Amino acid sequence: MTIFYSAETNGFYDSQLFGTPTDPLAGTLPGDVVEISDELHQRLLTGELNKHLAADESGYPVLVDNPPDSIEKLAEQKRNELDRARDNAFAAGLAYEINGEPDVVQTRPQDQINLLGLSAQAQRLIAADQPEATLTFRGLQNVNRELTASEIDTLTLAALGHIESIYQKSWQLKDQLDAALKAENREAIEALSW
């Protein structure tokens, strides 16, 4: 068996299926085929990621780097990366000591609703001159903790501040991304990270 390569079709041809340029089946082969070794054929088939098959100046197959993504696609990928990093920061929550014990105040979007509700309850109790009234809070440790309205107010304000800082960081990075895209600055886009 002999393997041929055609630059015209950028494809391989097996002599057992397509014949050779000198036998009667030759009409099924492109006119520009060149013979290549089995070793080269295997190396090209199991080539590196981010490379593709092309012909060199002599018509022989080589692996070449894929062209870079368009700057718009790169910016879209970077925006998705920043969104994932923001969401991971929310999922990590805020380390917080509750009654002398370490815990984590969860700050995912679904937790933010609960935090706002607890904050509103605590503020109503404080406004009603009941800052020592207790509310139940449950952090990442899954332990019910009875906290005063004042303690809940402090906790929720810290958590909401943490959430706001994540949003601020996300917005700042996205503004930098938009400016780099507008300036067509690929390097600046690539350099952005959480």
C-alpha positions in Angstrom: 0.0 0.0 0.0 1.2 3.5 -0.9 -0.2 6.8 0.5 -0.5 9.8 -1.8 -1.3 13.4 -0.9 -2.9 16.1 -3.1 -2.4 19.7 -2.4 -5.3 20.5 -4.7 -7.8 18.6 -2.6 -5.7 18.7 0.7 -6.5 15.0 1.1 -4.8 11.6 1.3 -5.3 8.8 -1.2 -4.6 5.1 -0.5 -3.3 3.2 -3.5 -5.4 0.1 -2.6 -8.5 2.2 -3.1 -7.5 4.7 -5.7 -4.6 3.0 -7.5 -1.4 4.8 -8.5 -0.6 7.5 -11.0 0.7 4.8 -13.4 -2.0 2.2 -13.2 -5.4 2.0 -14.9 -7.3 3.5 -11.9 -5.1 6.6 -12.1 -8.0 8.7 -13.4 -9.5 8.6 -9.9 -6.4 10.4 -8.4 -5.9 14.2 -8.6 -3.2 15.1 -11.0 -0.9 16.7 -8.4 -0.5 13.7 -6.0 2.8 13.1 -4.3 3.8 9.9 -2.5 4.4 10.2 1.2 5.7 7.7 3.8 3.4 5.8 6.2 5.3 7.4 9.0 4.6 11.0 7.8 0.9 10.0 7.1 0.5 8.8 10.7 2.3 11.8 12.2 0.0 14.1 10.2 -3.2 12.2 11.2 -2.3 12.4 14.9 -1.1 16.0 14.6 -1.0 18.7 17.3 -4.0 20.6 18.5 -4.5 24.0 17.0 -2.9 22.9 13.7 -4.3 21.9 10.4 -3.2 20.2 7.3 -1.8 22.2 4.4 0.6 21.9 1.5 4.1 23.3 1.6 5.6 25.1 -1.4 6.6 21.7 -3.0 3.1 20.2 -2.6 3.9 18.0 0.4 1.6 17.9 3.4 2.6 19.8 6.6 0.8 20.8 9.8 0.5 24.6 10.1 -0.9 26.8 12.9 -4.6 27.6 12.7 -5.2 31.2 11.9 -6.1 33.2 15.0 -9.8 33.8 15.8 -11.2 37.1 14.7 -10.9 39.8 17.3 -14.7 39.8 17.7 -14.7 36.0 18.5 -11.7 36.5 20.8 -13.7 39.3 22.6 -16.8 37.0 22.9 -14.7 34.2 24.4 -13.1 36.6 26.8 -16.5 38.0 27.8 -17.7 34.4 28.5 -14.6 33.7 30.5 -15.1 36.9 32.6 -18.8 35.9 33.2 -17.7 32.4 34.4 -15.1 34.0 36.7 -17.8 36.4 38.1 -20.2 33.5 38.7 -17.4 31.5 40.4 -16.7 34.4 42.7 -20.4 34.6 43.6 -20.4 30.8 44.2 -17.3 31.0 46.5 -19.3 33.4 48.8 -17.9 35.5 51.6 -15.9 34.0 54.4 -17.5 35.3 57.6 -17.2 34.6 61.3 -20.6 34.0 62.9 -20.7 33.8 66.7 -17.0 33.0 66.8 -17.2 30.2 64.2 -16.0 30.4 60.6 -18.6 30.0 57.9 -19.3 31.3 54.4 -22.2 33.6 53.5 -23.3 32.3 50.1 -23.7 35.0 47.5 -25.0 33.2 44.3 -27.9 34.9 42.6 -30.4 32.7 44.3 -28.8 33.6 47.7 -28.9 37.3 47.0 -32.7 37.2 47.1 -32.5 35.6 50.6 -29.9 38.1 51.8 -32.1 41.0 50.6 -35.1 39.5 52.4 -33.1 39.1 55.6 -31.7 42.6 55.4 -35.2 44.0 55.0 -36.5 42.0 58.0 -33.6 43.1 60.1 -34.0 46.8 59.2 -37.7 46.7 60.0 -36.9 45.2 63.4 -34.3 47.8 64.0 -36.6 50.6 62.9 -39.2 49.2 65.3 -36.7 49.5 68.1 -36.2 45.7 68.3 -32.5 45.3 67.4 -32.2 42.3 69.7 -35.0 40.3 68.1 -33.6 37.2 66.5 -33.7 35.8 62.9 -32.4 32.5 61.6 -29.4 32.5 59.3 -27.9 29.4 57.6 -24.5 29.7 55.9 -22.5 27.2 53.8 -21.9 25.0 57.0 -25.7 24.2 57.0 -26.0 25.2 60.6 -29.0 27.2 61.8 -27.8 30.3 63.7 -30.0 32.6 65.6 -28.7 36.2 65.1 -30.0 39.5 66.3 -31.5 41.9 63.8 -28.4 44.0 64.3 -26.1 41.1 63.6 -28.1 40.1 60.5 -28.0 43.7 59.3 -24.2 43.7 59.7 -23.9 40.3 58.0 -26.1 41.2 55.1 -24.5 44.6 54.5 -21.1 42.8 54.4 -22.5 40.2 51.9 -24.2 42.8 49.8 -20.9 44.8 49.7 -19.1 41.7 48.6 -21.6 41.1 45.8 -21.3 44.8 44.7 -17.5 44.5 44.6 -17.8 41.4 42.4 -20.1 43.3 40.0 -17.8 46.4 40.0 -14.9 44.2 39.1 -16.9 42.5 36.4 -18.1 45.8 34.9 -14.6 47.3 35.0 -13.1 44.3 33.1 -15.9 44.4 30.6 -15.3 48.1 30.0 -11.7 47.4 29.4 -12.7 44.6 27.0 -15.0 46.9 25.1 -12.3 49.6 24.9 -9.7 47.0 23.6 -12.2 45.6 21.1 -12.9 49.2 19.8 -9.1 49.8 19.5 -8.7 46.4 17.9 -6.0 45.6 20.5 -5.8 41.8 20.5 -3.0 41.7 23.1 -5.1 43.8 25.6 -8.0 41.4 25.2 -5.9 38.4 25.7 -4.2 39.9 28.8 -7.6 40.5 30.6 -8.1 38.1 33.5 -10.2 38.0 36.6 
